[in-house]
Amino acid sequence: DVSDVVPSCLKLGARFAILGSEGKSYTVHRVRKLYANVDYDVMSNGLPNVPHYGIEFWPSSNLALRIGADNDEMTAGIGLRFSGIEFNYAYHPYNGIPENATHFFSLAYLGEALKRELRVQIDNPTDKSVIHEDHVNVSGKIEVVEGDESEGPAGPIAVKVNGVNVPIGSDLSFSAEVPVDTVGKKLLLVEASDAAGDFGSKEIRLVRLINFADVPEGYWAKVPIENTGTVGLVEGYPDGTFKPERALTRAELSTLLVRAKGLKIPEGRAKQVFKDVKPDHWAAKYIEVAQKAGLVEGYPDRTFRPNNQINKAEGITVLVRFDNLRLAEVYEKPFWDVSTDNWAAKYIQAAKDAGMLKYVERNVLRPKENLARSEAVEMLAKTSLAGGKIQDLYSWEKGFRRETVPERPRIRASIY
């Protein structure tokens, strides 16, 4: 009987990178690669132990030229790589007899080669940060991740934050002060690029809250004041203060309600809908719109008394109507000092049930006392309209837009 057997063989081999990527070869080149290969048959069953030598040269990432020696026989080959597909051909003669020459072909799918990547690492600020300042320090580092077919050193790396170049150190770290000019949502886009065309980017989302000089950390209504101020429902005074303990006036309440509703303010001169509100009054347009929308009413003598201060019972009533809260009969006192037959008891109970009055301490409302600006803002923030705007402010998945850097105008000069 005759049988064909493939003999077993044990080989030892090594590959040397003579030319190639930085840190991976003896000599650096951006594109070309050169490898030397050697292996030896340590143990081959029935065959002589012989060495094999080879040189593989890549003049580009798509072409490989190969030449080798199998004992005393010279071999040659070529490799082509394109779009993740590699074709290889090898030629091996035997004993100088043309009829014994062997041709090897192979076709393989390797997948797309991984390209070099520039990874942007941000140390400060963290994504989804809430800030108060009109600027923020952006710092981090660029990491160069070599790909399967690296083209050598990345070359000079440039870093931009929202389109503006920032300095980068020799260790690829960067730090820059970036302005945050307006309150609300802010998107920081950090981009890195090099001379070889490699690119990387990272986005950081911020919310900048408005800050008032007289609303310190720990103040009981700091959060609703900043939130409603940031979304444009309330404003401070020209000196940068909010005066949270000052009593709310009818004019201020009208303005607050119109902004919360998002009602359009007419252009031009305001109409005089009340005889004591002149068209040049600072809140004349807001009072006009609020009266037209049914948010506020005047007195029987056709006055509005814009500078009159509002007590708590009146303010609660207006805000309950504003939020269209359901009224029900009151059988128990909402607070110790609010009887069931109080004219505002139904409104106070509705506000309490809606969570507007959680700030009231010791179950004592003091309904006849003036309503402070801070108290009005605390209740306003609990209404559905204002609450929706505040919720949108802290929605991290929408409302962030990339900023563009305006191009410098081209100046054309002519000589006549």
C-alpha positions as CSV (number, residue, x, y, z in Angstrom):
1,D,0.0,0.0,0.0
2,V,1.1,3.5,-0.8
3,S,0.0,6.5,1.3
4,D,0.8,10.2,1.1
5,V,1.7,11.8,4.5
6,V,2.4,15.4,5.2
7,P,5.4,15.4,7.5
8,S,5.4,17.3,10.7
9,C,7.7,20.2,11.1
10,L,8.8,22.6,14.0
11,K,10.1,26.0,13.0
12,L,11.6,28.9,14.9
13,G,11.5,32.3,13.3
14,A,11.9,36.1,13.8
15,R,10.8,39.3,12.0
16,F,12.8,42.5,12.1
17,A,11.3,45.9,11.3
18,I,14.1,47.8,9.6
19,L,12.0,50.7,8.3
20,G,8.6,51.9,9.4
21,S,6.6,53.7,12.1
22,E,8.2,55.6,15.0
23,G,8.8,53.4,18.0
24,K,8.1,50.2,16.0
25,S,11.2,50.0,13.7
26,Y,14.9,50.7,13.6
27,T,14.6,53.5,11.1
28,V,11.6,55.8,10.8
29,H,9.8,56.6,7.6
30,R,6.3,58.1,7.2
31,V,5.1,55.7,4.4
32,R,7.6,53.0,3.5
33,K,8.1,49.8,5.5
34,L,10.9,47.2,5.3
35,Y,10.9,43.9,7.1
36,A,13.5,41.1,7.3
37,N,12.3,37.6,8.1
38,V,14.1,34.4,9.0
39,D,13.0,31.0,10.1
40,Y,14.7,27.6,10.6
41,D,13.4,24.1,10.5
42,V,14.4,22.9,14.0
43,M,12.7,19.5,13.6
44,S,11.2,18.2,10.3
45,N,10.2,14.6,9.9
46,G,12.2,13.0,7.1
47,L,13.4,16.3,5.6
48,P,16.6,18.2,6.0
49,N,16.6,21.1,8.4
50,V,17.2,24.3,6.3
51,P,17.0,28.0,6.9
52,H,14.7,30.4,5.1
53,Y,15.2,34.1,4.5
54,G,13.0,36.9,3.3
55,I,12.7,40.6,2.7
56,E,9.3,42.3,2.5
57,F,9.2,45.9,1.2
58,W,6.1,48.2,1.3
59,P,6.7,51.2,-0.9
60,S,3.1,52.3,0.0
61,S,0.4,50.9,2.2
62,N,-1.2,49.2,-0.8
63,L,1.8,47.4,-2.3
64,A,4.2,44.8,-1.0
65,L,7.3,43.4,-2.8
66,R,8.8,40.2,-1.5
67,I,12.0,38.2,-2.2
68,G,13.4,35.3,-0.3
69,A,15.7,32.3,-0.2
70,D,14.6,28.7,0.5
71,N,18.0,27.1,1.2
72,D,19.6,27.7,-2.2
73,E,16.4,28.5,-4.1
74,M,15.4,32.2,-4.7
75,T,11.7,33.1,-4.3
76,A,9.7,36.2,-5.1
77,G,6.2,37.5,-4.5
78,I,3.9,40.5,-4.6
79,G,1.0,41.7,-2.4
80,L,-1.8,44.1,-3.2
81,R,-4.2,45.5,-0.6
82,F,-7.2,47.7,-1.4
83,S,-10.4,48.4,0.5
84,G,-9.7,45.7,3.1
85,I,-9.0,43.0,0.4
86,E,-5.5,41.6,0.0
87,F,-4.3,39.6,-3.0
88,N,-0.9,37.7,-2.7
89,Y,1.2,35.9,-5.3
90,A,4.3,33.9,-4.7
91,Y,6.8,32.2,-7.1
92,H,9.0,29.3,-5.9
93,P,11.3,27.4,-8.3
94,Y,12.7,24.0,-7.5
95,N,16.1,22.7,-8.6
96,G,16.2,25.0,-11.6
97,I,13.6,22.9,-13.4
98,P,10.9,25.1,-14.9
99,E,8.3,22.4,-14.8
100,N,8.7,22.1,-11.0
101,A,8.1,25.8,-10.4
102,T,5.2,26.5,-8.1
103,H,2.8,29.5,-8.2
104,F,0.8,30.4,-5.0
105,F,-2.2,32.6,-5.0
106,S,-4.3,33.9,-2.1
107,L,-7.2,36.3,-1.7
108,A,-8.4,37.4,1.7
109,Y,-10.6,40.0,3.3
110,L,-8.8,41.7,6.1
111,G,-11.3,44.5,6.8
112,E,-10.6,48.2,6.6
113,A,-7.3,49.1,8.2
114,L,-7.5,51.1,11.4
115,K,-6.3,54.6,10.8
116,R,-4.4,56.7,13.2
117,E,-6.6,58.4,15.7
118,L,-6.3,61.6,17.7
119,R,-8.1,61.1,21.0
120,V,-9.1,64.3,22.8
121,Q,-9.1,63.9,26.6
122,I,-10.8,66.7,28.6
123,D,-9.7,67.1,32.2
124,N,-11.8,70.3,32.8
125,P,-14.6,71.0,32.7
126,T,-16.5,67.8,32.9
127,D,-19.5,67.1,30.5
128,K,-22.9,68.3,31.8
129,S,-21.3,70.9,34.1
130,V,-23.3,73.8,35.6
131,I,-21.3,77.1,36.0
132,H,-21.9,80.7,37.0
133,E,-18.8,82.4,35.6
134,D,-18.6,84.2,32.2
135,H,-15.5,82.0,31.3
136,V,-14.3,78.5,31.8
137,N,-10.9,76.9,31.8
138,V,-10.7,74.1,29.2
139,S,-7.7,71.8,29.7
140,G,-6.8,68.3,28.6
141,K,-4.4,66.3,26.5
142,I,-4.3,64.7,23.0
143,E,-3.5,61.0,22.8
144,V,-2.1,59.7,19.4
145,V,-3.3,56.2,18.8
146,E,-1.4,54.5,15.9
147,G,-3.5,52.6,13.4
148,D,-2.7,49.4,11.4
149,E,-1.1,51.4,8.6
150,S,0.4,54.3,10.4
151,E,2.2,56.8,8.3
152,G,4.8,57.8,10.7
153,P,4.9,60.8,13.1
154,A,1.7,62.7,13.4
155,G,3.6,65.9,12.9
156,P,2.5,69.2,14.4
157,I,-0.9,68.9,16.2
158,A,-3.3,71.8,16.3
159,V,-6.1,72.2,18.9
160,K,-9.1,74.4,18.5
161,V,-11.9,75.2,21.0
162,N,-15.1,76.3,19.1
163,G,-12.9,77.1,16.1
164,V,-10.3,79.2,18.0
165,N,-6.7,77.9,18.2
166,V,-5.3,77.2,21.6
167,P,-1.7,76.6,22.6
168,I,-0.5,73.0,22.9
169,G,2.6,71.8,24.9
170,S,5.3,69.4,23.9
171,D,3.5,66.7,25.9
172,L,0.4,67.4,23.9
173,S,-1.4,69.0,26.8
174,F,-3.5,72.1,26.3
175,S,-5.2,74.7,28.5
176,A,-7.1,77.9,27.6
177,E,-9.7,80.3,29.0
178,V,-12.8,80.2,26.9
179,P,-15.5,82.9,27.2
180,V,-19.1,82.0,28.1
181,D,-20.8,85.2,27.1
182,T,-24.4,84.4,27.6
183,V,-26.4,82.4,30.2
184,G,-28.1,79.2,29.2
185,K,-26.7,76.3,27.3
186,K,-23.2,76.3,25.9
187,L,-21.5,73.7,23.7
188,L,-17.7,73.4,23.7
189,L,-16.2,71.6,20.7
190,V,-12.6,70.6,21.2
191,E,-10.9,69.5,17.9
192,A,-7.5,68.1,17.2
193,S,-5.8,67.7,13.8
194,D,-2.4,67.0,12.4
195,A,-0.5,67.5,9.2
196,A,-1.3,63.9,8.1
197,G,-5.0,64.7,8.1
198,D,-5.8,62.7,11.3
199,F,-8.6,64.2,13.3
200,G,-10.3,63.8,16.7
201,S,-12.9,65.8,18.6
202,K,-14.9,65.9,21.8
203,E,-18.0,67.9,22.9
204,I,-18.6,69.3,26.4
205,R,-22.0,70.5,27.4
206,L,-22.4,73.3,29.9
207,V,-25.2,75.3,31.4
208,R,-24.3,78.7,32.7
209,L,-26.7,80.1,35.3
210,I,-27.3,83.8,36.0
211,N,-25.6,85.1,39.1
212,F,-26.9,87.9,41.4
213,A,-24.6,89.6,43.8
214,D,-27.1,89.6,46.7
215,V,-28.2,85.9,46.3
216,P,-25.3,84.1,48.1
217,E,-24.6,80.4,48.5
218,G,-27.1,78.8,50.9
219,Y,-29.8,81.3,50.3
220,W,-33.1,79.4,50.6
221,A,-34.4,80.5,47.1
222,K,-31.1,80.6,45.3
223,V,-32.0,77.7,42.9
224,P,-35.4,79.0,41.7
225,I,-34.1,82.6,41.4
226,E,-31.2,81.4,39.2
227,N,-33.2,79.0,37.2
228,T,-36.1,81.4,36.4
229,G,-33.6,84.2,35.7
230,T,-31.6,82.1,33.3
231,V,-34.6,81.1,31.2
232,G,-35.6,84.8,31.1
233,L,-38.7,84.8,33.4
234,V,-37.3,87.3,35.9
235,E,-34.7,89.9,35.8
236,G,-32.5,91.6,38.3
237,Y,-31.7,95.3,38.7
238,P,-29.1,97.3,36.7
239,D,-26.6,97.1,39.6
240,G,-26.5,93.3,39.3
241,T,-28.7,92.6,42.4
242,F,-32.0,90.8,42.6
243,K,-33.3,92.2,45.9
244,P,-35.0,88.9,46.9
245,E,-36.5,90.3,50.1
246,R,-38.1,93.3,48.4
247,A,-41.9,93.2,48.1
248,L,-43.3,92.3,44.7
249,T,-45.3,95.1,43.0
250,R,-48.2,94.7,40.6
251,A,-46.1,95.9,37.7
252,E,-43.4,93.3,38.5
253,L,-46.0,90.5,38.8
254,S,-47.5,91.5,35.4
255,T,-44.1,91.3,33.8
256,L,-43.3,88.0,35.4
257,L,-46.6,86.4,34.2
258,V,-46.2,87.7,30.6
259,R,-42.7,86.3,30.4
260,A,-43.7,83.0,31.8
261,K,-46.5,82.7,29.2
262,G,-44.1,83.6,26.5
263,L,-46.5,86.3,25.2
264,K,-45.3,88.5,22.4
265,I,-44.6,92.1,23.4
266,P,-45.9,94.6,20.8
267,E,-43.5,96.9,19.0
268,G,-43.8,100.6,19.2
269,R,-45.4,102.7,21.9
270,A,-47.5,101.1,24.5
271,K,-51.3,101.7,24.7
272,Q,-52.6,103.4,27.9
273,V,-55.1,100.7,29.1
274,F,-55.1,102.2,32.7
275,K,-55.2,105.9,33.5
276,D,-52.3,105.6,36.0
277,V,-50.0,103.6,33.7
278,K,-48.4,106.1,31.2
279,P,-47.1,104.7,27.9
280,D,-43.5,105.5,29.0
281,H,-43.8,103.4,32.2
282,W,-41.1,100.7,32.2
283,A,-43.8,97.9,32.5
284,A,-46.5,99.6,30.3
285,K,-46.2,97.0,27.5
286,Y,-46.2,94.1,29.9
287,I,-49.3,95.4,31.8
288,E,-51.0,96.0,28.4
289,V,-50.4,92.4,27.3
290,A,-51.2,90.9,30.7
291,Q,-54.6,92.8,30.9
292,K,-55.4,91.7,27.3
293,A,-54.6,88.1,28.1
294,G,-56.7,88.2,31.3
295,L,-53.8,87.6,33.6
296,V,-54.4,90.8,35.7
297,E,-57.3,93.2,36.3
298,G,-57.5,96.8,37.2
299,Y,-59.6,98.6,39.8
300,P,-63.2,99.9,39.3
301,D,-61.8,103.4,38.9
302,R,-59.8,102.3,35.9
303,T,-56.5,102.4,37.7
304,F,-54.0,99.6,38.0
305,R,-51.8,101.0,40.8
306,P,-48.6,99.4,39.3
307,N,-46.4,100.3,42.3
308,N,-48.7,98.8,44.9
309,Q,-47.2,95.9,46.7
310,I,-49.0,92.6,46.6
311,N,-49.7,90.5,49.7
312,K,-49.2,86.8,49.8
313,A,-52.9,85.9,49.5
314,E,-53.2,88.1,46.3
315,G,-50.1,86.8,44.8
316,I,-51.0,83.1,45.4
317,T,-54.4,83.7,43.9
318,V,-52.9,85.2,40.7
319,L,-50.4,82.3,40.3
320,V,-53.1,79.7,40.9
321,R,-55.3,81.3,38.2
322,F,-52.2,81.6,36.0
323,D,-51.5,77.8,36.3
324,N,-55.2,76.9,35.9
325,L,-55.1,74.8,39.1
326,R,-58.3,73.1,40.1
327,L,-60.2,74.6,43.0
328,A,-62.1,72.6,45.6
329,E,-64.1,73.2,48.8
330,V,-61.9,73.8,51.8
331,Y,-63.0,71.9,55.0
332,E,-59.8,72.3,57.0
333,K,-57.6,75.3,57.4
334,P,-54.7,75.2,54.9
335,F,-52.5,76.9,57.4
336,W,-53.0,77.8,61.1
337,D,-53.6,81.5,60.2
338,V,-55.8,80.9,57.1
339,S,-59.4,80.1,58.0
340,T,-61.7,78.0,55.8
341,D,-63.9,81.1,55.2
342,N,-61.0,83.3,54.1
343,W,-61.7,84.7,50.6
344,A,-58.4,83.1,49.3
345,A,-58.6,79.8,51.1
346,K,-59.5,77.8,48.0
347,Y,-56.5,79.3,46.1
348,I,-54.1,78.8,49.0
349,Q,-55.2,75.2,49.4
350,A,-54.8,74.6,45.6
351,A,-51.3,76.2,45.7
352,K,-50.4,74.0,48.7
353,D,-51.6,70.8,47.0
354,A,-49.5,71.7,43.9
355,G,-46.3,72.0,46.0
356,M,-46.0,75.8,45.6
357,L,-45.9,76.5,49.3
358,K,-43.4,74.0,50.6
359,Y,-41.1,76.8,51.7
360,V,-43.6,78.0,54.3
361,E,-42.4,77.1,57.8
362,R,-44.2,76.1,60.9
363,N,-47.5,75.9,59.0
364,V,-47.9,79.7,59.3
365,L,-48.5,81.6,56.0
366,R,-49.1,85.2,57.1
367,P,-51.4,85.9,54.1
368,K,-51.6,89.6,54.6
369,E,-47.9,90.2,54.6
370,N,-46.3,91.5,51.4
371,L,-45.2,88.8,49.0
372,A,-41.4,88.9,48.6
373,R,-39.8,88.6,45.2
374,S,-38.1,85.4,46.3
375,E,-41.4,83.9,47.4
376,A,-43.0,84.8,44.1
377,V,-40.2,83.2,42.1
378,E,-40.3,80.1,44.3
379,M,-44.0,79.6,43.5
380,L,-43.6,80.6,39.8
381,A,-40.9,77.9,39.4
382,K,-43.5,75.3,40.4
383,T,-46.0,76.3,37.7
384,S,-46.3,74.0,34.7
385,L,-45.1,76.7,32.2
386,A,-42.1,77.8,34.1
387,G,-41.3,74.3,35.2
388,G,-41.3,73.2,31.6
389,K,-38.8,75.9,30.6
390,I,-36.5,75.0,33.6
391,Q,-36.8,71.3,32.6
392,D,-35.7,72.2,29.1
393,L,-32.7,74.1,30.5
394,Y,-31.4,71.0,32.1
395,S,-32.2,68.7,29.2
396,W,-28.7,67.6,28.1
397,E,-29.9,65.9,24.9
398,K,-31.2,69.0,23.1
399,G,-30.7,72.7,22.7
400,F,-26.9,72.6,22.3
401,R,-25.6,74.1,19.0
402,R,-22.2,74.3,17.6
403,E,-20.7,77.8,17.4
404,T,-19.2,79.0,14.2
405,V,-16.3,81.5,14.0
406,P,-17.1,84.2,11.5
407,E,-14.7,84.5,8.6
408,R,-12.6,87.7,8.4
409,P,-14.0,89.9,5.6
410,R,-11.8,90.0,2.5
411,I,-10.7,93.6,1.8
412,R,-10.3,94.4,-1.9
413,A,-8.2,97.4,-2.7
414,S,-8.1,99.2,-6.0
415,I,-5.9,102.0,-7.2
416,Y,-7.3,104.5,-9.7
